[in-house]
Amino acid sequence: MQQDNTNDYLRLHIGILLAGATGIFGRLISLAELPLVWYRMIIAAVVLTVVLCVNHRVDVPRRGHLIRIAGCGVLLAVHWVLFYASIKASNVSIAVVCIALNGFFTAIVEPFTSHQRVSPRELLLSMITLAGILLIFGLDTHHRIGIIIGTCSSLFYTLFSITSKRVQRTTGRSSSTMLLYELLSGWGFLTFVLPAYFYLYPSVTLLPMGKDWLYIPVFASIFTIGPFLTQLQALRTISAFTVNLSYNLEPIYSIILAMIFFNEGQELNTSFWIGVLMIILSVVLQTIVSGKRK
């Protein structure tokens, strides 16, 4: 039993490492952010369909449920496009740090959408994260555009997380079914806006070049579906609280990988690291508070 539990923790952190590596592909792949996500969503959807068919778990939601899930897919697609746009405008470390604003946005948006009072404690803790981002933004002028785009990406991630959780609760669909139709609907949405995107950016191409042909399938399959499947497996024996807590390490893994692959440590100044420490402090304090509620 102890050995099985250890293996589950190992698989969980392998999944987190895979998730943290997705930002690396934003710099490795030469495609612009929208075509990049367009390929990611359709290839990931095909791979997930095969996995579900093998396990006889393919489920077709009825029309009303499908429309709600499709809305979540659009939010996911916009989040991913903005995330990779942030990477291309700055670097991986800046983009993943901005995602930490998810806690700040959640503390404001979720009570508003559920008609509940804003928690002063959660808002205060999230303000530490916001202060860290503002410190980086105010003192690091080289990455301001990337920070602005990354902040918008974090907002859409928050909207996706809140909406997806609510839709799953009301429709009763499994996580795998939700993800499959979110990927398909997100891809459909991006296909619809591609002509306008190419009109605005005529120099952008849809066809991969060189090593992109290798990177894209690996990125869209192993590094997209892999973290999702390992998380589902971990939840069978590890508590949801522990899984969610462990996923707080994802930005740290991303920054370490970016420093290894792209030497991003040379691009980041003291204000960035002070801001990161403030964000880590916020995550630790939120974890302590959440743990006391368990």
Buried (B, 14 or more C-beta within 10 A) or exposed (E): EEEEEEEBBEBBBBBBBBBBBBBBBBBBBBBBBBBBBBBBBBBBBBBBBEBBEEEEEEEEBEEEBBEBBBBBBBBBBBBBBBBBBBBBBBBBBBBBBBBBBBBBBBBBBBBEEEEEEEBEEBBEBBBBBBBBBBBBBEEBEEBBEBBBBBBBBBBBBBBBBBBBEBBBEEBEBBEBBBBBBBBBBBBBBBEEBBEEBBEEEEEBEEEBEEEBEEBBBEBBBEBBBBBBBBBBBBBEBBEEEEBEBBBBBBBBBBBBBBBEEBEBBEBBEEBBBBBBEBBBBBBEBBBEEEEEEE
